[in-house]
Amino acid sequence: MSDTSLKSLRREVLAANLRIPEAGLATLTWGNVSGVDREAGVFVIKPSGVSYADLREEDLVVVDLEDGRVVEGELRPSTDTETHRCLYRAFPSLGGVTHTHSVHAVAFAQARYPIPVLGTTHADTFNGAIPVTKDLTAQQCARDYEYNTGQVIVAMLEGDGARADAVPGALVSRHGPFTWGATATASLENAIVCEAVAEMALHTLALRPAPLGPSEPPRHLLDRHYTRKHGPDAYYGNAPSTGSR
């Protein structure tokens, strides 16, 4: 990795981490974002327990993707580092991973209830319910807990990269959401959407509780919203400005 590319990745990862409290996704230091450079075989992640107010670019930790060694940095990396590393190794399309303890998404995780697709806001980003994993076993918790946290996500998705791309997030049972994307920034934005649709879903379920439950939106409506932002026929948004019209 060149000094220039590492500097750029550090800046992006720092900016994404600083957006966690700005977006209301974390209390205290409960959250982290990482970004990977696959050519160099490393990823950059927030250090453990450092407050967002004190977080600086030089505090970020560079970790080897292959074996989890700290390559650069004076501080210990996030305790969730091995979960990030597991996801990067399982899904080559991932460029960034975000973990938070955002209130509404955690409520679904603690209830072991997938965040259902109840409307088009959800379908804009997640092409299906945001799933919840199985509980980790006593053995998985006793040894390599954080890596096994990633493994239960991978197992739930059956190692299917296409599924991971279509629904870029999961709830770890009793724990909270992990989201991912093509970049660190994208993974953080998916975390913001995950929390927003979790809150919307809770309000919807409160208004129309079981046994009636909310009616499922028609599949053609959800498909239209997803495909207008994703895939070869996407037409949402505009290309970045080049300074001319």
C-alpha positions as CSV (number, residue, x, y, z in Angstrom):
1,M,0.0,0.0,0.0
2,S,1.4,3.4,-0.9
3,D,1.5,6.2,1.7
4,T,-1.0,8.1,-0.4
5,S,-3.6,5.3,-0.5
6,L,-3.2,4.5,3.2
7,K,-3.7,8.2,4.0
8,S,-6.8,8.3,1.9
9,L,-8.2,5.2,3.6
10,R,-7.4,6.5,7.0
11,R,-9.3,9.8,6.2
12,E,-12.3,8.0,5.0
13,V,-12.4,5.6,8.0
14,L,-12.0,8.5,10.4
15,A,-14.8,10.5,8.8
16,A,-17.1,7.5,8.8
17,N,-16.4,6.8,12.5
18,L,-17.1,10.4,13.4
19,R,-20.4,10.2,11.7
20,I,-21.6,7.4,14.1
21,P,-22.4,9.8,17.0
22,E,-23.5,12.5,14.7
23,A,-26.1,10.1,13.3
24,G,-27.2,9.0,16.8
25,L,-26.0,5.5,16.3
26,A,-23.9,5.0,19.4
27,T,-23.7,5.8,23.1
28,L,-20.3,6.4,24.6
29,T,-17.8,4.4,22.4
30,W,-20.2,1.7,21.2
31,G,-19.5,1.5,17.5
32,N,-16.8,1.2,14.9
33,V,-16.2,1.4,11.2
34,S,-13.4,-0.2,9.2
35,G,-12.2,0.1,5.6
36,V,-10.2,-2.5,3.6
37,D,-7.4,-2.2,1.0
38,R,-7.5,-5.6,-0.6
39,E,-4.5,-5.1,-2.8
40,A,-2.4,-4.3,0.3
41,G,-4.1,-7.0,2.3
42,V,-4.9,-4.7,5.3
43,F,-7.8,-2.9,6.8
44,V,-8.0,0.2,9.0
45,I,-10.3,0.3,12.0
46,K,-11.1,2.4,15.1
47,P,-9.1,1.7,18.2
48,S,-10.8,0.2,21.2
49,G,-12.5,2.4,23.7
50,V,-11.4,5.8,22.3
51,S,-14.1,8.4,22.5
52,Y,-15.3,9.9,19.2
53,A,-14.5,13.4,20.5
54,D,-10.9,12.4,21.0
55,L,-10.5,10.2,17.9
56,R,-7.7,11.3,15.6
57,E,-6.4,10.0,12.3
58,E,-3.2,8.8,13.8
59,D,-5.2,6.7,16.4
60,L,-6.6,4.4,13.8
61,V,-5.1,0.9,13.6
62,V,-4.0,-1.0,10.5
63,V,-4.6,-4.7,10.7
64,D,-3.4,-7.6,8.5
65,L,-6.3,-9.1,6.7
66,E,-4.8,-12.6,6.6
67,D,-3.8,-13.2,10.2
68,G,-5.2,-10.2,12.2
69,R,-1.8,-8.8,13.2
70,V,-1.5,-5.1,14.0
71,V,0.6,-3.7,11.2
72,E,0.5,-0.1,12.2
73,G,-0.7,1.8,15.2
74,E,0.1,2.3,18.9
75,L,-3.4,1.5,20.3
76,R,-5.3,-1.7,20.5
77,P,-7.8,-2.1,17.7
78,S,-11.6,-2.4,18.3
79,T,-12.6,-5.5,20.2
80,D,-14.8,-6.2,17.1
81,T,-11.8,-6.3,14.8
82,E,-12.0,-10.1,14.3
83,T,-15.6,-9.9,13.3
84,H,-14.7,-7.3,10.6
85,R,-11.8,-9.5,9.4
86,C,-14.1,-12.6,9.2
87,L,-16.6,-10.7,7.0
88,Y,-13.9,-9.3,4.7
89,R,-12.4,-12.8,4.2
90,A,-15.8,-14.4,3.6
91,F,-17.2,-11.7,1.2
92,P,-14.6,-10.2,-1.3
93,S,-17.0,-7.5,-2.5
94,L,-17.0,-5.8,0.9
95,G,-14.9,-2.6,1.2
96,G,-16.2,-1.4,4.6
97,V,-17.9,-2.7,7.7
98,T,-19.8,-0.9,10.4
99,H,-21.0,-2.1,13.8
100,T,-23.2,0.0,16.1
101,H,-25.5,-0.5,19.1
102,S,-28.2,1.8,17.6
103,V,-31.3,1.6,19.8
104,H,-34.0,0.4,17.4
105,A,-31.9,-2.1,15.5
106,V,-30.6,-3.5,18.8
107,A,-34.2,-4.0,20.0
108,F,-34.9,-6.3,17.0
109,A,-31.6,-8.1,17.7
110,Q,-32.4,-8.6,21.3
111,A,-35.9,-9.9,20.4
112,R,-34.3,-12.1,17.8
113,Y,-36.7,-10.7,15.2
114,P,-35.6,-9.8,11.6
115,I,-36.4,-6.3,10.6
116,P,-39.2,-6.9,8.1
117,V,-39.7,-5.1,4.8
118,L,-42.8,-3.0,5.5
119,G,-42.3,-0.3,2.9
120,T,-40.3,1.3,0.1
121,T,-37.8,3.1,2.4
122,H,-36.5,-0.3,3.5
123,A,-36.5,-1.7,-0.1
124,D,-34.4,1.2,-1.4
125,T,-31.4,-0.3,0.3
126,F,-32.1,-3.8,1.6
127,N,-33.6,-6.3,-0.9
128,G,-35.3,-8.3,1.8
129,A,-35.7,-8.5,5.6
130,I,-32.6,-7.7,7.6
131,P,-31.9,-11.2,9.1
132,V,-31.0,-12.2,12.6
133,T,-28.4,-14.8,13.4
134,K,-28.6,-17.8,15.7
135,D,-27.3,-17.5,19.2
136,L,-23.6,-18.3,19.6
137,T,-22.9,-21.5,21.5
138,A,-21.0,-21.6,24.7
139,Q,-18.0,-23.0,22.8
140,Q,-18.2,-20.1,20.3
141,C,-18.3,-17.6,23.1
142,A,-15.5,-19.2,25.1
143,R,-12.9,-19.1,22.3
144,D,-12.5,-16.7,19.4
145,Y,-15.7,-15.0,20.3
146,E,-15.4,-12.0,18.0
147,Y,-14.3,-14.1,15.0
148,N,-17.2,-16.5,15.7
149,T,-19.6,-13.5,15.7
150,G,-18.6,-13.0,12.1
151,Q,-18.9,-16.7,11.4
152,V,-22.5,-16.9,12.5
153,I,-23.3,-14.0,10.1
154,V,-21.5,-15.9,7.3
155,A,-23.2,-19.1,8.1
156,M,-26.6,-17.4,8.1
157,L,-25.9,-16.0,4.6
158,E,-24.5,-19.4,3.6
159,G,-21.4,-17.7,2.4
160,D,-23.4,-16.3,-0.5
161,G,-21.8,-13.0,-1.6
162,A,-24.8,-12.1,-3.8
163,R,-27.0,-12.3,-0.7
164,A,-24.6,-10.1,1.3
165,D,-24.6,-7.5,-1.5
166,A,-28.4,-7.5,-1.8
167,V,-29.0,-7.2,2.0
168,P,-25.9,-5.4,3.2
169,G,-26.5,-6.0,6.9
170,A,-27.4,-8.5,9.6
171,L,-28.4,-8.5,13.3
172,V,-26.3,-10.6,15.6
173,S,-28.7,-12.2,18.1
174,R,-28.9,-10.5,21.4
175,H,-26.1,-8.1,20.3
176,G,-26.7,-5.7,17.4
177,P,-26.3,-4.7,13.8
178,F,-23.4,-5.2,11.5
179,T,-23.6,-3.5,8.1
180,W,-21.3,-3.4,5.1
181,G,-20.8,-1.9,1.7
182,A,-18.4,-1.2,-1.1
183,T,-16.6,1.4,1.0
184,A,-16.3,2.4,4.7
185,T,-18.6,5.3,3.9
186,A,-21.2,3.0,2.3
187,S,-21.2,0.7,5.2
188,L,-21.9,3.6,7.6
189,E,-24.7,4.8,5.4
190,N,-26.2,1.3,5.4
191,A,-26.0,1.4,9.2
192,I,-27.9,4.7,9.2
193,V,-30.6,3.2,7.0
194,C,-30.8,0.1,9.1
195,E,-31.5,2.1,12.2
196,A,-34.0,4.3,10.4
197,V,-36.0,1.4,9.0
198,A,-35.9,-0.5,12.3
199,E,-37.5,2.5,14.0
200,M,-40.1,2.8,11.3
201,A,-40.8,-0.9,11.6
202,L,-41.3,-0.7,15.3
203,H,-43.8,2.2,14.9
204,T,-45.6,0.3,12.2
205,L,-45.9,-2.9,14.3
206,A,-47.1,-0.8,17.2
207,L,-49.9,0.7,15.0
208,R,-50.8,-2.7,13.6
209,P,-49.8,-5.3,16.1
210,A,-50.2,-9.1,15.9
211,P,-52.3,-11.0,15.1
212,L,-53.2,-8.7,12.2
213,G,-49.7,-7.4,11.6
214,P,-48.9,-5.0,8.8
215,S,-49.7,-6.2,5.3
216,E,-46.7,-7.1,3.2
217,P,-46.1,-4.6,0.4
218,P,-46.5,-6.0,-3.2
219,R,-43.3,-7.5,-4.5
220,H,-43.3,-5.5,-7.7
221,L,-43.3,-2.3,-5.6
222,L,-40.3,-3.4,-3.5
223,D,-38.4,-4.6,-6.6
224,R,-38.9,-1.3,-8.4
225,H,-37.5,0.6,-5.5
226,Y,-34.5,-1.6,-5.1
227,T,-33.6,-1.8,-8.8
228,R,-33.9,1.9,-9.4
229,K,-30.8,2.3,-7.1
230,H,-29.0,-1.0,-7.7
231,G,-28.0,-3.1,-10.7
232,P,-27.4,-2.4,-14.4
233,D,-30.7,-0.5,-14.9
234,A,-30.4,1.8,-11.8
235,Y,-31.3,5.4,-12.5
236,Y,-31.5,7.1,-9.1
237,G,-29.1,10.0,-8.5
238,N,-26.6,11.8,-10.6
239,A,-23.0,11.4,-11.4
240,P,-20.5,13.5,-9.4
241,S,-20.1,17.0,-10.8
242,T,-17.1,17.6,-13.0
243,G,-17.4,21.4,-12.7
244,S,-19.2,21.9,-16.0
245,R,-22.7,21.5,-17.2
